[in-house]
């Protein structure tokens, strides 16, 4: 079966049309057999009776000329039946069975029909001049009189009817599948975290109600997402001021060095959590794509990471400027490097490559990696893999932010096993110039 709804619906309708047409033709052939057999038998019986009457009425010396006249004008031949005649029976079909029965009723039970005698094709009908006479003759009629064929114009009209029915079937199938296809595309757009265009709420009542419900759902999702981002941004912004005061109080009031460092460390961790909340809230803040030198942007991220003591091995292929959201891309790559440093440690690799259709940004480490069964879960907000990656703390928003930014660029995020051991995170984006 084809995979698309349009093809499946059209195929089912086409099968229905063809089966219905075949059933109609079979019924027509069945119903047409009896009147056609009766008509053909009547023609043959009339010819036999005409010949009988002509032979009885004609003088013996004129019978030969009479036979020649029948053959030239009517295509009818008369031959004596011989015991050694090689007879080919008519096809074993309902039509010829009915024809044989009708001829028996009109000419007698001794009447035979044949498709050929002594390898001479035709419509052969045997008869006797008199019922009590043992001498038998063959009447050879043109084979066309015993053929059943549909007229050419009926065949043409039948083909036109089938073609019209198939065209209507295609129209019906496309009318059903078109709004569903548009809805599937809009659902994919929602899945990428983008806002789809409202679906037209027309057509059949069921499809109109479905489109209206989908539009309402998409609007509700957009509103809920906006409200959640605003709440996160508001809470994070409001917490920064008291945290700054706490840090200042700790620096000035706590005399014990170890205690002061512990308090400052806790405050820094809280500020880091707040920063991730702000990043998550800003992931869809409306930054417009602009022509961006991506290799230079990634080199800047690597330089900033190197300034805080992280070893970053870069391999950046030269690229022309691309349409990207530069702040969002910098935030995404920084999150990936931070995750690699926090959970794996050691040397981190940052690689940029491209082909004709997409660019790939890869951040790899040599840490413990993650199980394949946890890949999809770790892309969701507020999820972490404690057992697989040390006891580092965090909000579980790092990969969720990167996943969101990837969807904003119509790309995708993949968590793969590093061939050298560890984790390879690949951010794939379509090329837009």
C-alpha positions in Angstrom: 0.0 0.0 0.0 1.2 3.5 -0.7 2.1 5.6 2.4 0.2 8.9 1.7 -3.5 9.3 2.4 -4.0 10.8 -1.1 -2.6 7.8 -2.8 -4.4 5.3 -0.6 -7.8 7.0 -0.9 -7.4 7.3 -4.7 -6.2 3.7 -5.0 -9.3 2.4 -3.0 -11.7 4.5 -5.1 -10.0 3.5 -8.3 -10.3 -0.2 -7.3 -13.9 0.4 -6.5 -14.6 2.0 -9.9 -12.8 -0.7 -11.8 -14.4 -3.5 -9.9 -17.8 -1.9 -10.4 -17.2 -1.5 -14.1 -16.0 -5.1 -14.5 -19.0 -6.3 -12.6 -21.3 -4.2 -14.9 -19.6 -5.5 -18.0 -19.8 -9.1 -16.8 -23.5 -8.7 -16.0 -24.1 -7.1 -19.4 -22.4 -10.0 -21.2 -24.4 -12.5 -19.2 -27.7 -10.8 -19.8 -26.8 -10.2 -23.5 -26.0 -13.9 -24.2 -29.5 -15.2 -24.4 -31.0 -12.7 -26.7 -27.9 -12.8 -28.9 -28.1 -16.6 -29.1 -31.8 -16.5 -29.9 -31.2 -13.9 -32.7 -28.3 -15.9 -34.1 -30.3 -19.2 -34.0 -33.2 -17.4 -35.7 -31.0 -16.2 -38.5 -29.5 -19.7 -39.0 -32.9 -21.4 -38.9 -34.3 -18.9 -41.4 -31.4 -19.6 -43.7 -31.9 -23.3 -43.5 -35.7 -23.0 -44.0 -35.0 -20.7 -47.0 -32.7 -23.2 -48.5 -35.1 -26.1 -47.9 -37.9 -24.2 -49.6 -35.7 -23.2 -52.5 -34.4 -26.7 -53.1 -37.9 -28.2 -53.0 -39.3 -25.5 -55.3 -36.4 -25.4 -57.8 -36.1 -27.7 -60.8 -33.2 -30.2 -60.3 -31.3 -28.7 -63.3 -31.4 -25.2 -61.6 -30.3 -26.2 -58.1 -26.5 -25.8 -58.9 -27.1 -22.3 -60.1 -29.2 -21.7 -56.9 -26.3 -22.8 -54.7 -23.9 -20.4 -56.6 -26.4 -17.6 -56.1 -26.6 -18.2 -52.3 -22.8 -18.2 -52.1 -22.1 -15.1 -54.1 -24.9 -12.9 -52.7 -25.3 -14.1 -49.1 -22.0 -15.7 -48.4 -23.8 -19.0 -47.8 -22.4 -22.3 -48.9 -24.1 -25.7 -48.9 -22.0 -28.9 -48.7 -23.0 -32.5 -48.1 -22.0 -33.9 -44.7 -19.6 -36.9 -44.9 -18.9 -39.4 -42.1 -15.2 -38.7 -42.3 -15.6 -34.9 -41.8 -13.1 -33.5 -39.2 -15.3 -31.3 -37.0 -14.0 -28.6 -34.6 -16.6 -27.8 -32.0 -17.6 -24.3 -31.0 -16.1 -22.9 -27.8 -17.6 -24.3 -24.6 -19.3 -21.1 -23.4 -22.8 -20.1 -22.2 -23.5 -18.3 -25.5 -22.8 -21.3 -27.7 -24.7 -23.6 -25.3 -27.7 -21.4 -25.6 -27.3 -21.2 -29.4 -27.2 -25.0 -29.6 -30.3 -25.3 -27.5 -32.2 -22.7 -29.7 -31.2 -24.5 -32.9 -32.4 -27.8 -31.5 -35.8 -26.3 -30.8 -36.0 -24.8 -34.3 -34.3 -27.4 -36.6 -34.5 -30.6 -34.5 -32.3 -32.6 -32.1 -30.1 -33.8 -34.9 -28.8 -30.3 -35.7 -25.1 -29.8 -35.0 -22.9 -26.6 -35.1 -19.2 -26.4 -35.6 -16.4 -23.8 -35.8 -14.7 -25.6 -38.7 -15.1 -28.7 -40.8 -12.1 -30.2 -42.5 -10.1 -27.1 -41.4 -12.4 -24.7 -43.1 -13.5 -22.1 -40.6 -17.0 -20.7 -40.5 -20.4 -21.0 -38.8 -21.3 -24.5 -39.7 -24.9 -25.7 -39.2 -26.1 -29.2 -40.1 -29.6 -29.9 -41.3 -31.7 -32.4 -43.2 -34.0 -31.6 -46.1 -36.7 -33.8 -44.5 -37.0 -35.1 -41.0 -37.2 -38.6 -42.2 -34.3 -38.2 -44.6 -30.9 -39.7 -43.5 -28.9 -37.4 -45.9 -27.4 -34.5 -44.0 -26.0 -31.2 -45.3 -23.7 -28.5 -43.9 -24.8 -24.9 -44.2 -21.7 -22.7 -43.9 -22.5 -19.2 -42.8 -20.1 -16.3 -42.3 -18.3 -16.7 -39.0 -19.2 -13.1 -38.0 -22.8 -14.2 -37.5 -21.8 -16.4 -34.6 -19.4 -13.9 -33.0 -20.2 -11.8 -30.0 -18.5 -8.5 -29.9 -19.1 -5.2 -28.3 -19.5 -2.3 -30.6 -16.5 0.0 -30.8 -18.5 3.1 -29.7 -19.6 1.3 -26.6 -16.0 0.5 -25.7 -15.0 4.1 -26.3 -17.8 5.4 -24.1 -17.0 2.8 -21.4 -13.3 3.9 -21.4 -14.4 7.6 -21.1 -16.7 6.7 -18.2 -13.9 5.0 -16.4 -11.5 7.9 -17.0 -14.1 10.4 -15.7 -14.8 8.2 -12.7 -11.0 8.0 -11.9 -10.7 11.8 -12.3 -13.5 12.4 -9.9 -12.0 9.9 -7.5 -8.7 11.8 -7.6 -10.5 15.0 -7.0 -12.4 13.5 -4.0 -9.1 12.0 -2.5 -7.2 15.3 -2.9 -10.1 17.3 -1.3 -9.9 15.0 1.7 -6.1 14.8 2.0 -5.2 18.5 1.3 -6.3 19.9 4.6 -4.9 17.0 6.5 -1.5 17.5 4.8 -1.6 21.2 5.7 -2.4 20.3 9.3 0.5 17.8 9.4 2.9 20.5 8.2 1.6 22.9 10.8 2.0 20.3 13.5 5.6 19.8 12.4 6.1 23.6 12.6 4.7 23.5 16.2 7.0 20.6 17.0 10.0 22.7 15.9 8.9 25.4 18.3 7.8 27.8 15.7 4.4 29.6 15.1 2.4 28.1 12.2 0.2 30.2 10.0 -3.5 29.7 10.9 -5.2 26.9 8.9 -8.2 27.8 6.7 -11.4 26.9 8.5 -13.5 26.0 5.4 -14.5 22.9 3.6 -16.5 20.0 5.1 -17.9 20.5 8.6 -15.6 17.9 10.2 -12.5 19.2 8.6 -13.5 22.8 9.5 -14.0 21.9 13.1 -10.7 20.0 13.1 -8.8 23.1 11.7 -10.5 25.4 14.2 -9.5 23.1 17.1 -5.9 23.0 15.8 -5.7 26.8 15.4 -7.0 27.2 19.0 -4.5 24.6 20.3 -1.6 26.3 18.5 -2.6 29.7 19.9 -2.9 28.3 23.4 0.5 26.7 23.1 2.0 30.0 21.9 0.4 31.9 24.7 1.5 29.4 27.4 5.0 29.4 26.1 5.2 33.1 26.2 3.8 33.3 29.7 6.2 30.7 30.9 9.1 32.5 29.4 7.9 35.8 30.9 7.6 34.2 34.4 11.1 32.7 34.2 12.6 36.0 33.0 10.7 38.0 35.7 11.7 35.6 38.6 15.3 35.4 37.4 15.6 39.2 37.1 14.0 39.8 40.5 16.3 37.4 42.2 19.5 38.9 40.9 19.3 42.1 43.1 19.0 40.3 46.5 21.7 37.8 45.4 24.1 40.6 44.7 23.4 42.1 48.2 23.9 38.7 49.8 27.2 38.4 48.0 28.3 41.8 49.2 27.2 41.1 52.8 29.1 37.8 52.7 32.3 39.5 51.5 32.1 42.2 54.2 30.5 40.4 57.2 31.7 36.8 57.2 35.1 36.7 58.9 36.0 33.1 58.4 37.6 32.6 55.0 36.3 29.1 54.4 32.8 30.1 55.4 32.9 33.2 53.2 34.1 31.1 50.2 31.3 28.6 50.8 28.7 31.3 50.9 30.1 33.0 47.8 30.2 29.7 46.0 26.6 29.0 46.8 25.6 32.4 45.6 27.6 31.9 42.3 25.8 28.6 41.8 22.4 30.3 42.3 23.5 33.1 39.8 24.4 30.4 37.3 21.0 28.8 37.7 19.3 32.2 37.2 21.5 32.8 34.1 20.3 29.5 32.6 16.7 30.4 33.4 17.2 33.8 31.6 18.8 32.0 28.6 15.9 29.6 28.4 13.4 32.5 28.5 15.4 34.4 25.9 15.8 31.5 23.5 12.8 32.8 21.5 13.1 36.5 22.3 12.6 37.5 18.7 16.2 37.9 17.5 16.1 38.3 13.8 18.4 36.3 11.5 21.3 38.3 10.1 24.3 37.5 7.8 26.8 35.9 10.2 30.4 34.9 9.9 29.9 31.5 11.7 33.6 30.5 11.8 34.5 33.8 13.5 31.7 33.5 15.9 32.8 30.0 17.0 36.4 31.2 17.2 35.3 33.9 19.6 33.4 31.4 21.8 36.5 29.2 21.9 38.7 32.1 22.8 36.4 33.1 25.7 36.5 29.5 26.9 40.3 29.4 26.7 40.5 32.6 28.8 38.9 30.7 31.7 41.3 27.8 31.4 39.4 25.4 29.2 41.3 23.5 26.5 39.4 23.8 23.3 40.7 22.1 20.1 39.1 23.8 17.1 38.6 22.7 13.5 36.6 25.4 11.7 36.0 25.1 8.0 35.8 28.5 6.2 32.3 29.4 5.2 30.5 32.3 3.5 28.2 34.4 5.6 24.9 32.6 6.6 21.6 33.8 7.9 21.7 33.0 11.6 20.7 34.4 15.0 24.3 35.1 16.3 23.4 35.6 20.0 21.4 32.5 20.1 24.1 30.5 18.3 26.8 31.7 20.6 24.6 30.8 23.6 24.0 27.3 22.2 27.6 26.5 21.5 28.7 28.0 24.9 26.1 25.7 26.6 27.5 22.7 24.8 31.1 23.5 25.8 30.0 24.2 29.4 28.3 20.9 29.6 31.4 19.1 28.2 33.6 20.8 30.7 31.3 20.2 33.7 30.5 16.6 33.1 33.5 15.3 31.2 36.5 17.5 31.8 39.7 17.2 29.8 40.2 18.4 26.3 37.1 19.5 24.3 36.8 19.5 20.6 34.9 22.1 18.6 34.4 21.3 14.9 32.6 23.1 12.1 31.9 21.4 8.7 29.4 21.8 5.9 28.1 20.2 2.8 25.8 21.4 0.0 22.7 21.4 2.2 23.6 21.9 5.9 26.2 22.9 8.4 27.3 20.8 11.3 28.7 22.1 14.6 30.2 19.3 16.7 31.3 19.5 20.4 32.9 16.3 21.6 34.5 15.2 24.9 36.1 12.0 26.3 33.9 11.6 29.3 31.5 8.7 30.3 28.9 9.6 27.6 25.2 8.9 27.9 23.1 5.8 27.2 21.1 5.7 23.9 17.9 5.2 25.9 18.3 8.6 27.6 19.0 10.7 24.5 15.5 12.0 23.9 14.8 12.6 27.6 17.8 14.7 28.1 16.7 17.2 25.5 13.6 18.1 27.6 13.8 21.0 30.1 14.9 20.3 33.7 16.2 16.8 33.1 19.7 15.6 34.0 21.6 12.3 34.0 23.1 12.1 37.5 24.3 8.4 37.3 26.0 8.7 33.9 27.9 11.9 34.4 29.5 12.6 37.8 27.7 14.6 40.6 27.9 17.9 38.9 24.9 20.1 39.6 22.7 22.2 37.3 19.2 23.0 36.2 18.9 20.6 33.3 18.2 23.4 30.9 21.5 23.4 28.9 20.5 20.9 26.2 16.9 22.1 26.2 18.2 25.6 25.3 20.3 24.2 22.5 17.4 22.1 21.2 15.2 25.1 21.1 17.8 27.2 19.3 18.2 24.4 16.8 14.5 24.3 16.1 14.5 28.1 15.6 16.9 27.6 12.8 14.9 24.6 11.3 17.7 22.3 12.4 18.1 19.5 14.9 20.3 18.4 17.8 21.9 14.9 18.0 23.6 13.3 20.9 26.0 10.6 19.6 28.7 8.3 20.9 32.2 9.8 20.3 34.3 7.3 18.2 37.2 8.0 20.6 35.0 7.5 23.7 32.7 10.0 25.3 29.9 12.1 23.9 29.6 13.9 20.5 26.9 16.6 20.3 26.1 17.6 16.8 24.1 20.7 15.9 22.8 20.5 12.3 21.4 23.5 10.6 20.2 24.0 7.0 22.2 26.5 4.9 20.5 29.9 4.4 22.3 32.7 2.7 
